[in-house]
Amino acid sequence: MTALFPTYKRFDLAVERAEGTTVEDTDGKTYLDFGAGIGVCNLGHRHPAVQKALEEQLERYWHVSNLYHNPIQEKVAALLTANSSGNQVFFANSGTEANESAIKLARKATDKHKIISFEQSFHGRTFGAMAATGQEKIHAGFGPMLEGFSYVPFNDIEAVKAAVDGETAAVMLEVIQGEGGLHMADSEFIEQLSHVCQENNLLLIVDEVQTGIGRTGKPFAYQHYGISPDIITSAKGLANGVPVGAMIAKESLRDTFGPGTHAATFGGNPLAMAAAEAVLTNVFKDDFLQEVTEKGTYLKKQLEEMIGDLSFVSSIRGKGLMVGIECSQDVSAVVPQLMEKGLLVLVAGPTVLRLLPPLTVSKCEIDQAVTLISEALTGKKVETH
């Protein structure tokens, strides 16, 4: 009997320690981690620069009210705005809170209440973020959702146009749907969507909670599409495991969120900011991001060579080190099989194996992971040299 609510279907693994790409359980067994805390530990577990930043901040102070200036918030905000289309940052504690902030900002800035989002999307589990999520299973059991959200098919620009009316404030999307199955936006669709937003004075909100902070080989995934969102949300990889969220918005929206309009007691906590500064200083470097791109290409190439010809593997897709293996059958049983072999992976819906290794993963570790995945899917031992 546990005192915890059974909100998670937990695997039979209790973590004792972790470092780099390795997780060790309480029995001393080690695992290669290709989940990274669901795309959180982008620099790997206990990265030296992040740990040092946290230790130094612990010696200064842990928390002060946001009624006072916290200089480290300014440093992190500057790094985020210098590497995005935004100019202003609001710090929260999670991706859900960042998306909740984006919804509030869009509705208040436009004085309109409707937001278009997409089928198979995922934006969080508070009532606003849950209502923005285009998955019925997320809504089930909670009664009426927050009004004003409509869900249209992903990559369908005509459906977006049909959903726009005089009360539409914004369009909200992930350019790569993470939880929804690693579905990628088409370049032409994103270009047309940007035009639709401009023509109708709609705000464009891009949820980068999972795709941001170098995961796809750029600071933010929308930058592969050449667009300029009005609002960007970030969280998972931002502080390498310390809870944090950020909403980044354009200068024109600054005055919408004046004193008393929105707040978070722990938002921009000094410890989270110290970790985030260390993360961004390391990740937002051209050579680091180029390595992510190269390793992502290598991972997909190795997967194609090892399992691409299997009859039940429908596609291998993704960007950078965010990769999905779609199968024609349920893959939920594969996850514990891989765990038994010493590899931690994720799913994205019932038929997609999701790989989100630390961005610091080596090609040797990629080879190890691909070999284990091949063995699990084929039931055959792979000889390595």
N, C-alpha and C positions, 0 to 999 in steps of 0.2 A: 504494500500500500504506500502510495506517495502523497505528499501534501501539495503536489503541483497539479494544476488543472491539466487534463489530458488533451491539450490543444495541439500537440505535435505527435505524429506517429513516428516515434523514435526508433532508430536502429539499435541493435545490441552492441553498442560501442560507447565506452566511457573514457573520455580524454584525460590523460594525465599531464602531458606537455606537448608542445609543438615548436618547431623551428624551421624556417625556410619553407620547403615544400613537404616537410615530413610531420606527420602526426603520430604520437605514441599513445597507446591506450593504457589502462590501469593494469593490464596483464603483461605489459612490456612489448606488445606487438606493434610494429611500425607500419605506417601506410603512406603511400604517395598521394598527396592531396590535390585532386583535380576539381575541387569544389570551392576551395578557398573561402569557406564561410559563406557560401552563396555569393561569390564575386566580391567579397569584402577585403580580404587580405591580399591586395594587389601586389604588394611588395613582399609577400610571404609572411609567415608567422615570425613574430619578434624580430623584425628587421632592425639592425643595429642603430640606424639613424633615427628611427621612430622611437625605439626604446630609450635612446639617449635624450631625445627631446622631452619625452614624458618624465624621465627621472629629473632632468633639470627643472622642469616646470613644477614638479612635486616639491622641490625645495623653495619655490617662490610663493605660490598660492594656488589653491584648488578651485576656488569659486568666489566670485563677487557678483553683486547684482548688476544687471544690465542698465541700471540707473547711473552707473559710473562707466568711464571709458576703460576699455580693455584693449590696449595697443595691439596685442597679437591677433585680435579679430580683424583689424585693419590690414595687417600683413597678409592674412589668408584671403580676405576679400580682394585685395589687390592682385594676388596670384590668380584667382578665379576669373576676375574681369579682364585681366591681361590676356587670358587664354580662351576667351569666349566672346559672344556678341553682346554680353551684358555690361552694365555699368554700376549696378547696385546689388547688394547681397543681403539677404535675411538668413540668419542661422537658426536652425531648429535641431531636433535630436534624432531624426530618422527620415527615410524617404517618404513615408506616409505623411509626416508633418510638413515636409517640403512641398509635397503635392497639395496638401490642404491649404498651405499658404498661397500657392499659385492659383488655386480655384478662387479663394477669397479676393486676391488681388485683381484677377480678371473681371470678376463680377462687380467689384467696387469701382474699378477704373472705367468700365464701360457703362455702368448703370444698367446692365443687361444681365439676365440670369441663365441663359441657355449655353451649354457647352457640348460640342460634338466630340465624341471619342470613338473608339473602334472595337469591333468584335474581337475577342481573344486578348484584349489588352489587360494589363494589370497595373494599378496605380496605388494600391494600399488597402487597408482594412478599417480605417476610421470612416464615419458615415459619408463625408465628402469624397474621399479617395475611393471608397468602396462603390459609391454611386457612379464615379467616373469609369470604373472597371467594367468592361464589356463581357463579363462572364457570369451567367446565371448562378453557377455553383457558389460564387463568392457572395451573392445576394441572399441565397436561400436561408430562410428561417429568421430573418431580421425585420420582417414587416416592410412597409413602404420605404422605398429609397428616397433620398433627397431629390426633389424635383428638378427638372431642367436639363437632364442628360439624355442624349440620344446616341445610339451605337450604330455605326455603319460598317460595311465590310471593308477590311484593310485593303489598301491599294486600289480602291474604287472611287475615282474622282467624281464621277457622275452622282454617286450616292452622297458624297459630301455636299455637292452643289444643291442637291434636292433637299438636304436637311437644313440648309441655311435659311433663316428668316430674320425678321426685324428685331427679334429679341436674342439673337445669337451673339454671345460675347467672345467666344474663342473656340479654337480647335486644339485638342490635346492628344498627343500620341507619343509612342516610342518608335524610333526609326528602326529598331530591331526589337520585336516583341520577345522578351526574355521568358517570363513565366508562361506565356501563351504558346510556346512551341518553337522559338528561334525563327520566327517569320521576319523576313527582311523587307523593308520598304523598297519599291522600285524607284529608281532615280527620276523617271519621268513623272511618276505620281507625286513625289515630294516637290518637284519643280512646279507642277500645276497647283498643288495644294498651297504653296507659298503665294502664288498669284491670286488664288481664290481669296485667301486671307487679306491680301493687300487691297483687292478690288472691293471687298465687302467690309473693310475696316474691322476685321476680326483679329484678335490676338492669337499668335501661334505659340503654344506651350509644348515644349519637348521634354519628356520625362527621360532623364539620363541617369536615373538612380542606379541601374545595373550596367548601362553601356558606357558611362562616363569614366573619367579619371584614367585615361589611357587604355582601357579594356580593348578597344577596337583598333588601336594603333594611332589614334589621334586623341587630343585632350577630351573631346566629346564626339560622339558618333555622328551627330548631325553635320559635322564639318566635312564628312565624306560627300555630302550632297550640295555643298555650296550655298546653303541658306542662312538666314539671320533671324533666329527665333526671338520673340519678344520676351519670353520667359523660359528658363531652363531650370530643371530640378536635379539635384545631385545628392548622393548619400553614401551608398555601400562602400566604395573604394576610397572615399574621401579621407578617412582617418585610420585606415588599416585595422579596423576592429574596435576602435573607440567610437561609441555612438555619436553620430552627428548627421545633420542634414543641412542642405543649403538651397535656397531659391535665389537664382540670379536673374535680374530683369534689366530692361533698358532704362536709360535715364528719364525717358518720358513718363515712366510709371512711378518715379521717386515720390512725388508728393501725395500719391494715393495712399501710401502707408505712412501716415504721419503719426505723431505721438498718440498712443491710446488705441490705435486701430488694430494692432496685432502684437503678440508677444509670446515669449517662451522663457520660463524661469531659467532653464538650463541651456537654452540656445546659445551657442558660441562659448560654451564652457572652456576655461583656459586649458584644461588637459586635452580636450578634443581639438582645440585650436593648435596646440603644440604638435600633436600628432599629425594634424592636417598640413601644417606648414612643412613638416619634414617629408610627408608624402608628396606634396605638390612640387617641392623643390627637386625631388628625385625623379618623379614621373614626367613632369612637363619639360623634358629635355629632348631635343630632336633625335639624338643618338639612341636614347632609351626607347622612344616611340618607334623608331625605325627597327630596332631589335624586336619589339612586340609584333610589328608587321611581318618581319621575316620569320619569326617563330610560329606565328599563326599560319602563314603560308606553308611552312614545313609540316605543321601538325596536320593540316588538311590533306597535304600531299601523301603523307605516310598513311593516313586513314584510308584514302582512296586506293592506295596500292595494296593495303592489307585486307580491307573489308569492302571496298567499293563494288566488287563483283558479286557479293552475296545477294541471292535472290530477294531476301527480305529487307535489304538496306535500300530505302527509297532515294535518299539524298544525304549528302554531307555538306552542310552550309554554315555560314557564319562570317564574322569579320574579326581580324586580329585573333586574340585568344578568347573568343566567345564563339564556341562551335557546337553545333547540334548534329546528331546522327539520327535521322528519321528512319524508322523501320515500319514495316507493314503489319507489325504485331505488337502487342503490349510488351514493354521493356522493363516493367517494374521489378520483375524477378532477376534481371541482370544486375541491378545495383547491389543486392546482398552477395551475389556471386563474385562480383569484382571486389567487394569489401573483404571477402574471404581470401582473395588472392593478394590483397594488400593495396587496393586502389580505391579511392573515394571519388565518386562521380555523382551527378545529379540527374533528375529527369525534368522535362518541360512538357507537361501533359503526358498521356499514357504511352505514347509511341516514340518519344524523342529522348535520347540520352544527351545530357547537356554537360559540356566540359568548360569549366571556368578556372583553369589553373592560375596560380600566382603569375604575374607578369615576369617574374624573375626566374621562371622555370627554365631548365637547361634542355638542349636538344637530346641529351642522353636520357633525361627523365621523360621527355616526350616519347622517345623510342620505347622505354619501359612501359609507359601507359598504353601505347598503341598495341604493343604485344599482348598485354593482359586483356585488352578489349577484344582483340582478335580471338584469343583463346576462349573468352567467355561467350562470344557470339557463335563461334564455330564448334566449340567443344573439343578442339584439337590443340595439342601442345605445339607451340611455335618455337622452333630452334633458333637461337640467337648466336651471333658470332662476335 
